[in-house]
Amino acid sequence: MQLISSANVTGVGMPSTVSVREWERQVFKQERIRIVVRAQPSEQVAPYVPLSKQSRNDLYVDRFIQAHLRPQLNGKSVEVISPTTGAPVFGEVPLSTLRQSRTTRT
């Protein structure tokens, strides 16, 4: 998995920083997974830098956080939230499980 630095992504018309709350929305829009960043919602961070496409369904939550989310937030704590329970999800849970839960929820 190749990570892209957010430093070289900001361009014409793209803000150099966004609020943590907006960053969480950007992740959801791309990944269809709800996350919570443990910081003040108004704190400013670099915009979310998605991979070229949605992350693989077989990628585990812990790897997704460590390799993709946390580096973009300079090590801030990030939690992936279950769409069915609203509780944080840890460990070897594939992203596909979270995406399927969201689509089958009533």
TORBAVO-105698 format. One record per atom (N, C-alpha, C): residue in one letter; residue number from 1; y negated, z negated, x negated; atom name. Coordinates in steps of 0.001 Angstrom, whole numbers, plus 524288, in hexadecimal, padded with zeros to 5 digits. Layout:
<nodes>
[node a,NUM,[Y,Z,X],CA] ...
</nodes>
This chain:
<nodes>
[node m,1,[8048B,80000,7FCAD],N] [node m,1,[80000,80000,80000],CA] [node m,1,[7FB33,80000,7FC7D],C] [node q,2,[7F7D9,803D7,7FD2E],N] [node q,2,[7F319,80424,7FA20],CA] [node q,2,[7EEA3,801B6,7FD29],C] [node l,3,[7EBC8,7FE47,7FA95],N] [node l,3,[7E748,7FBD9,7FD08],CA] [node l,3,[7E264,7FEBA,7FB58],C] [node i,4,[7DEAC,7FF0C,7FED6],N] [node i,4,[7D9D3,801C4,7FDD2],CA] [node i,4,[7D57B,7FDBE,7FD78],C] [node s,5,[7D254,7FE1E,7F991],N] [node s,5,[7CDFF,7FA7A,7F909],CA] [node s,5,[7C9D1,7FBBA,7FD07],C] [node s,6,[7C7C9,7F7B3,7FF93],N] [node s,6,[7C3A5,7F88B,80361],CA] [node s,6,[7BE86,7FA05,800B2],C] [node a,7,[7BE1F,7F928,7FBAB],N] [node a,7,[7B945,7FA3E,7F8EA],CA] [node a,7,[7B7F3,8000F,7F8E0],C] [node n,8,[7BBED,8036A,7F8FC],N] [node n,8,[7BACF,808FC,7F8B0],CA] [node n,8,[7BB49,80BB3,7FDF1],C] [node v,9,[7BB4B,808E0,80223],N] [node v,9,[7BBF1,80B3A,80745],CA] [node v,9,[7B6D2,80B89,80A3F],C] [node t,10,[7B350,807D7,80967],N] [node t,10,[7AE81,807E5,80C66],CA] [node t,10,[7AB67,80CBE,80B07],C] [node g,11,[7A9CF,80F8C,80EF6],N] [node g,11,[7A6FE,8146E,80E24],CA] [node g,11,[7A2AC,814EF,81215],C] [node v,12,[7A0EE,8199F,812DD],N] [node v,12,[79CB2,81AAD,81677],CA] [node v,12,[79E34,818F0,81BF4],C] [node g,13,[79B00,815B8,81E5D],N] [node g,13,[79BE8,813F6,823AD],CA] [node g,13,[79FCD,80F8A,82438],C] [node m,14,[7A236,80DDE,82004],N] [node m,14,[7A603,8099C,82041],CA] [node m,14,[7A37D,804B0,81E17],C] [node p,15,[7A3B7,80057,82100],N] [node p,15,[7A135,7FB92,81F11],CA] [node p,15,[7A3E4,7F98C,81A2C],C] [node s,16,[7A0CD,7F707,816CD],N] [node s,16,[7A318,7F4E7,81202],CA] [node s,16,[7A5EF,7EFCB,81313],C] [node t,17,[7A479,7ED19,81754],N] [node t,17,[7A749,7E866,818F3],CA] [node t,17,[7A7AD,7E843,81EE1],C] [node v,18,[7AB8D,7E55A,820C2],N] [node v,18,[7AC44,7E477,8265A],CA] [node v,18,[7AD98,7DEB1,82711],C] [node s,19,[7AD0A,7DCC7,82BCF],N] [node s,19,[7AE7D,7D757,82CD6],CA] [node s,19,[7B474,7D6D6,82CB0],C] [node v,20,[7B64D,7D220,82BC9],N] [node v,20,[7BBEE,7D122,82BE0],CA] [node v,20,[7BE2D,7D2C3,83129],C] [node r,21,[7BB69,7D18D,8355B],N] [node r,21,[7BD40,7D300,83A9A],CA] [node r,21,[7BDD9,7D8FA,83B0E],C] [node e,22,[7BA0F,7DBF3,83914],N] [node e,22,[7BA69,7E1A7,83938],CA] [node e,22,[7BEEA,7E38B,835D0],C] [node w,23,[7BFBC,7E0FF,83156],N] [node w,23,[7C401,7E26C,82DD6],CA] [node w,23,[7C93F,7E1C6,830AB],C] [node e,24,[7C9D8,7DD7B,83398],N] [node e,24,[7CEA0,7DC97,836A2],CA] [node e,24,[7CF59,7E0F5,83AAE],C] [node r,25,[7CB1A,7E2A5,83D1E],N] [node r,25,[7CB68,7E6F9,840E9],CA] [node r,25,[7CD07,7EC0F,83E4B],C] [node q,26,[7CAF4,7ED06,839AB],N] [node q,26,[7CC4F,7F1C4,836CF],CA] [node q,26,[7D220,7F1DE,83585],C] [node v,27,[7D444,7ED65,833ED],N] [node v,27,[7D9DD,7ED0C,832C7],CA] [node v,27,[7DCFC,7EE2A,837BE],C] [node f,28,[7DB7E,7EBCD,83C21],N] [node f,28,[7DE58,7ECA2,84104],CA] [node f,28,[7DE2E,7F25B,842AD],C] [node k,29,[7D9BC,7F4BF,8422F],N] [node k,29,[7D932,7FA41,843C0],CA] [node k,29,[7DCE8,7FDC2,840A3],C] [node q,30,[7DD71,7FCC6,83B96],N] [node q,30,[7E0D1,7FFF9,83842],CA] [node q,30,[7E690,7FE69,838B3],C] [node e,31,[7E799,7F952,8387F],N] [node e,31,[7ECF6,7F76E,837EB],CA] [node e,31,[7EF8A,7F5CB,83D0A],C] [node r,32,[7EC7C,7F4E0,84127],N] [node r,32,[7EE83,7F2F7,8462E],CA] [node r,32,[7F11F,7EDA2,84591],C] [node i,33,[7EEE6,7EA82,841FB],N] [node i,33,[7F0C9,7E53B,840F5],CA] [node i,33,[7EC0C,7E1A0,840CE],C] [node r,34,[7EC70,7DD43,84387],N] [node r,34,[7E81A,7D982,843A6],CA] [node r,34,[7E87A,7D5E2,83EF7],C] [node i,35,[7E423,7D54D,83C55],N] [node i,35,[7E3E1,7D1B8,837DF],CA] [node i,35,[7DF4A,7CE01,8389F],C] [node v,36,[7DF7E,7C9A8,835DA],N] [node v,36,[7DB2C,7C5F3,835BA],CA] [node v,36,[7DA0E,7C4C3,83003],C] [node v,37,[7D51E,7C55A,82E83],N] [node v,37,[7D363,7C3FB,82946],CA] [node v,37,[7D121,7BE84,82996],C] [node r,38,[7D2CE,7BB20,82623],N] [node r,38,[7D0E9,7B5BE,82613],CA] [node r,38,[7CBA6,7B587,8233B],C] [node a,39,[7C795,7B6F9,8262A],N] [node a,39,[7C232,7B6E3,82443],CA] [node a,39,[7BEA9,7B6E3,8290B],C] [node q,40,[7B9B3,7B5EE,8283B],N] [node q,40,[7B600,7B628,82C87],CA] [node q,40,[7B5D7,7BBB9,82EAB],C] [node p,41,[7B60B,7BC73,833D9],N] [node p,41,[7B619,7C1B7,83624],CA] [node p,41,[7B17F,7C51B,8347D],C] [node s,42,[7AD19,7C2AF,83335],N] [node s,42,[7A87A,7C5B1,831B2],CA] [node s,42,[7A81F,7C6AB,82BD0],C] [node e,43,[7ABA6,7C44E,828C5],N] [node e,43,[7AB9D,7C527,82318],CA] [node e,43,[7AC4A,7CAF7,821F8],C] [node q,44,[7A991,7CCE9,81E0E],N] [node q,44,[7A9A8,7D276,81CCD],CA] [node q,44,[7ADC6,7D3A2,8189A],C] [node v,45,[7B0AD,7D7DD,8197A],N] [node v,45,[7B4A3,7D9C0,815CC],CA] [node v,45,[7B43F,7DFB1,8158B],C] [node a,46,[7B6C9,7E1FA,811BA],N] [node a,46,[7B6EF,7E7B3,81160],CA] [node a,46,[7BA07,7E9DC,81605],C] [node p,47,[7B8C1,7EE82,817F0],N] [node p,47,[7BBAC,7F0C3,81C52],CA] [node p,47,[7C17F,7F14D,81B0F],C] [node y,48,[7C4B7,7F121,81F22],N] [node y,48,[7CA62,7F1CC,81E88],CA] [node y,48,[7CB82,7F734,81C5F],C] [node v,49,[7CEED,7F770,8188A],N] [node v,49,[7D083,7FC66,81639],CA] [node v,49,[7D62D,7FD57,817BE],C] [node p,50,[7D714,8008E,81BBC],N] [node p,50,[7DC78,8018A,81D6D],CA] [node p,50,[7DF55,80507,81992],C] [node l,51,[7E46C,804BA,819D3],N] [node l,51,[7E78E,8088E,81711],CA] [node l,51,[7E68D,80DC0,819BE],C] [node s,52,[7E886,811F5,817BE],N] [node s,52,[7E773,81718,81A11],CA] [node s,52,[7E976,8177D,81FA6],C] [node k,53,[7ED54,81446,820E5],N] [node k,53,[7EF59,8140D,8263A],CA] [node k,53,[7F119,80E79,82749],C] [node q,54,[7F2D4,80D6C,82BFA],N] [node q,54,[7F497,8082B,82D66],CA] [node q,54,[7F8DD,80659,829AA],C] [node s,55,[7F8C5,80158,8285A],N] [node s,55,[7FCC2,7FF28,824DA],CA] [node s,55,[8022E,7FFDC,82734],C] [node r,56,[8060A,80048,823D1],N] [node r,56,[80B70,80130,82586],CA] [node r,56,[80D5F,7FCD7,8291C],C] [node n,57,[81063,7FE49,82CFE],N] [node n,57,[81297,7FA7C,830AC],CA] [node n,57,[81666,7F6B8,82E14],C] [node d,58,[8190F,7F86A,829E3],N] [node d,58,[81CE7,7F4FF,82766],CA] [node d,58,[81A71,7F15B,8234E],C] [node l,59,[8155C,7F19F,822A0],N] [node l,59,[812A4,7EE26,81F03],CA] [node l,59,[81288,7E8A9,82155],C] [node y,60,[813E1,7E4C9,81E25],N] [node y,60,[813E1,7DF63,81FFF],CA] [node y,60,[80E5D,7DD24,81FFE],C] [node v,61,[80D72,7D976,82385],N] [node v,61,[8085B,7D6FF,82424],CA] [node v,61,[80667,7D4BA,81EFD],C] [node d,62,[809AA,7D1D2,81C2F],N] [node d,62,[807D2,7CF57,81762],CA] [node d,62,[8061B,7D35D,8135C],C] [node r,63,[808E9,7D7A6,812E7],N] [node r,63,[80774,7DBCD,80F2F],CA] [node r,63,[8026E,7DE85,810F2],C] [node f,64,[801D5,7DF7D,815FA],N] [node f,64,[7FD29,7E1EB,81824],CA] [node f,64,[7F854,7DE9A,816E6],C] [node i,65,[7F8D1,7D980,8178A],N] [node i,65,[7F471,7D5FF,81666],CA] [node i,65,[7F341,7D5F0,8108B],C] [node q,66,[7F744,7D502,80D5E],N] [node q,66,[7F677,7D464,807BC],CA] [node q,66,[7F4A4,7D965,80507],C] [node a,67,[7F6EA,7DDCB,80684],N] [node a,67,[7F5C9,7E2AB,803BF],CA] [node a,67,[7F13F,7E5C0,80602],C] [node h,68,[7F019,7E500,80AF9],N] [node h,68,[7EC2C,7E861,80D64],CA] [node h,68,[7E768,7E574,80F82],C] [node l,69,[7E831,7E13D,81254],N] [node l,69,[7E3C2,7DE98,814C5],CA] [node l,69,[7E0D7,7DAF3,8110D],C] [node r,70,[7E3A8,7D74F,80EB5],N] [node r,70,[7E119,7D348,80B7F],CA] [node r,70,[7DDED,7D58B,806F4],C] [node p,71,[7DFCD,7D994,80431],N] [node p,71,[7DC92,7DBB9,7FFF2],CA] [node p,71,[7D74A,7DDD6,801D6],C] [node q,72,[7D717,7DFB9,8069A],N] [node q,72,[7D231,7E1CB,808A8],CA] [node q,72,[7CE5E,7DD76,80A27],C] [node l,73,[7D058,7D8BB,80A9B],N] [node l,73,[7CD19,7D44C,80C2E],CA] [node l,73,[7CC3F,7D071,807BF],C] [node n,74,[7CD19,7D239,80300],N] [node n,74,[7CC64,7CED6,7FE67],CA] [node n,74,[7CF75,7C9C5,7FEE1],C] [node g,75,[7D43E,7CA27,800EB],N] [node g,75,[7D7BC,7C5A8,80119],CA] [node g,75,[7D71A,7C208,805BC],C] [node k,76,[7D39F,7C343,80961],N] [node k,76,[7D30E,7BFE7,80E06],CA] [node k,76,[7D844,7BFA1,810EE],C] [node s,77,[7D920,7BB54,81399],N] [node s,77,[7DDE8,7BA9C,81698],CA] [node s,77,[7DDD9,7BE21,81B6B],C] [node v,78,[7E240,7C0B6,81C5E],N] [node v,78,[7E2D5,7C449,820C6],CA] [node v,78,[7E7ED,7C301,8238A],C] [node e,79,[7E7CF,7C304,828B3],N] [node e,79,[7EC93,7C235,82BC0],CA] [node e,79,[7ED54,7C6C5,82F78],C] [node v,80,[7F234,7C85B,83013],N] [node v,80,[7F3A7,7CC38,833FC],CA] [node v,80,[7F543,7C92E,838D7],C] [node i,81,[7F35F,7CAD3,83D5E],N] [node i,81,[7F432,7C7EE,84232],CA] [node i,81,[7F811,7CAC8,845BE],C] [node s,82,[7FBDC,7C7DA,847CB],N] [node s,82,[7FFAD,7CA13,84B69],CA] [node s,82,[7FD02,7CB7B,8508E],C] [node p,83,[7FDE3,7D031,85299],N] [node p,83,[7FB8E,7D19B,857A0],CA] [node p,83,[7FE20,7CEDB,85C3A],C] [node t,84,[802D1,7CCD3,85B7D],N] [node t,84,[80585,7CA3D,85FD1],CA] [node t,84,[80473,7C468,86014],C] [node t,85,[803DE,7C1D9,85B83],N] [node t,85,[80316,7BC29,85B80],CA] [node t,85,[7FD8F,7BA8C,859FB],C] [node g,86,[7FAB7,7BDFD,85761],N] [node g,86,[7F581,7BC9C,85580],CA] [node g,86,[7F5A6,7B925,850AD],C] [node a,87,[7FA4B,7B84D,84E84],N] [node a,87,[7FAED,7B4FE,849E8],CA] [node a,87,[7FB4F,7B85F,844FB],C] [node p,88,[7F9F3,7B625,8407D],N] [node p,88,[7FA84,7B913,83B98],CA] [node p,88,[8003A,7BA84,83A90],C] [node v,89,[800F4,7BF00,83820],N] [node v,89,[80623,7C0F8,836BB],CA] [node v,89,[80672,7C110,830CA],C] [node f,90,[80ACB,7BF31,82EAC],N] [node f,90,[80B6B,7BEE3,82907],CA] [node f,90,[81085,7C17D,82759],C] [node g,91,[810C1,7C2C8,82252],N] [node g,91,[815A8,7C440,81FE9],CA] [node g,91,[81788,7C9B4,820F9],C] [node e,92,[81C9A,7CA17,82186],N] [node e,92,[81F2E,7CF25,821DB],CA] [node e,92,[81FA2,7D11C,82771],C] [node v,93,[81B3D,7D1A1,82A00],N] [node v,93,[81AFB,7D3E7,82F38],CA] [node v,93,[818C8,7D963,82E7F],C] [node p,94,[81BA2,7DD6B,83018],N] [node p,94,[81994,7E2B9,82F76],CA] [node p,94,[814F6,7E3BF,8331E],C] [node l,95,[81154,7E6EA,83144],N] [node l,95,[80CC8,7E838,83474],CA] [node l,95,[80E6C,7EAD5,8398E],C] [node s,96,[812C6,7EDA5,8398A],N] [node s,96,[81494,7F046,83E4F],CA] [node s,96,[8158F,7EC5F,842B7],C] [node t,97,[8176A,7E7BA,84163],N] [node t,97,[8186C,7E3B5,84553],CA] [node t,97,[8135B,7E235,84816],C] [node l,98,[80F2E,7E1B4,84526],N] [node l,98,[80A24,7E03A,84767],CA] [node l,98,[807D5,7E4A7,84AA3],C] [node r,99,[80874,7E95D,848CB],N] [node r,99,[80664,7EDD7,84BBE],CA] [node r,99,[8096E,7EEA8,850C2],C] [node q,100,[80E99,7EE13,850A0],N] [node q,100,[811D5,7EEA3,85550],CA] [node q,100,[8109D,7EA5E,85934],C] [node s,101,[80FC2,7E5A7,85754],N] [node s,101,[80E7F,7E148,85AD3],CA] [node s,101,[80992,7E26F,85DE6],C] [node r,102,[805C8,7E4D9,85B50],N] [node r,102,[800D7,7E609,85DD1],CA] [node r,102,[80194,7EA1C,86216],C] [node t,103,[804E0,7EE01,86143],N] [node t,103,[8057C,7F231,8650E],CA] [node t,103,[808FF,7F0B3,8699C],C] [node t,104,[80C89,7ECE0,868CD],N] [node t,104,[8101C,7EB69,86D05],CA] [node t,104,[80E41,7E6A7,87001],C] [node r,105,[80A14,7E445,86E55],N] [node r,105,[80809,7DF97,870F3],CA] [node r,105,[805E1,7E0FD,87656],C] [node t,106,[806C4,7DD8D,87A31],N] [node t,106,[804CF,7DE9B,87F76],CA] [node t,106,[7FFE9,7DBA0,8807C],C] 
</nodes>
